[in-house]
Amino acid sequence: MQIVDLCPLHDPGGSTARTVAHFAVSFPDMKLSGFRLRLRPNGTFIAAPPAIHGQRVANFDRDLFRQINAAAEAEYRRLNARHARN
């Protein structure tokens, strides 16, 4: 599993969880697009699976979701650190 196509977004501000990036998750035999990385008011991140008309199009077991969340946060932080150095 790998996070791909992560696209950071301009931080819109506000006090509720806000989307800070879009990304896709690549598995050996498929790629799922349309994920959102959301920043919570307490400073933690949560990955939101793709949805259409308010319905999730994919659900994951708890361990896989934790892996996706951790990998997306790490990739977001890596990209932000690289942009901060430039």
N, C-alpha and C positions, 0 to 999 in steps of 0.2 A: 504494500500500500504506500502510495506517495502523494503528497500534495503538489498539484500542478496548477498552472495558470492563475496563481494568486495575484489579484489586482487590488492593491490598497486604494481606499476611497478617502476623499477629503472628510475630515472629522466634522460632522455637523453640529457638535455640541449637544447640550441638553443633559437632563439628569437621568433618563431611562437608558436601558440597553440600546446601543446604536450600532449599526452595521459599519464596520471599519474596513472590510475587504470582501471580495467575492473570490471563490476558488472552486477547483474541481478536485476530485479524488480519483487517482488512477490505481486500478488493481491489475494483476497480470492479464486478465481476460476482458476487462471493461473499464470505462471511464464514466464517472458520474459528475455532471456539471450542475451548477446552480446553488452551491453551498454559500452561506454567508457566515462571516466571522463577526460576532457581536461583542462589543466591550460593555461590560456591566458597570453600574455606578461604583461598585466596590473594587474595580480595577481588574477583575477576573474576566477571562474570555470564555465564550461559549460558541460552538459551531452549530449553525442552524441548517438542517438538511433542506434540500430543495422542496419547494411546495408549489402547487398550482391551485388557485382558488381557495387558499387557506388549508389545503390538505397536503400532508407530507407525501411525497412520492417515493420515499425510501425510509425504512426504519432499520436500525442496527442494534445488535445486542450491546449490552452495557460496556463490555471490554473493548469492542471495536470502536464504539462511539468515543470512549476515552482516548484511544489511540489517534483517531481522526482529530479530536479536539486538541490534543497535545501537539500533534504534528503541524496543524494549521497555526496554532499560536507560535510555535517555534519558527516557522517559515515567515510569518508576519514580523516577528521581532528581528529575524535575520535581515529581511529586506529593509526595515526601518533603520537598523544599525548601519547598513551599508549606505543608505541615502544620507544619514546624519554625518558620515565621514566625508562625503563629497561636497 
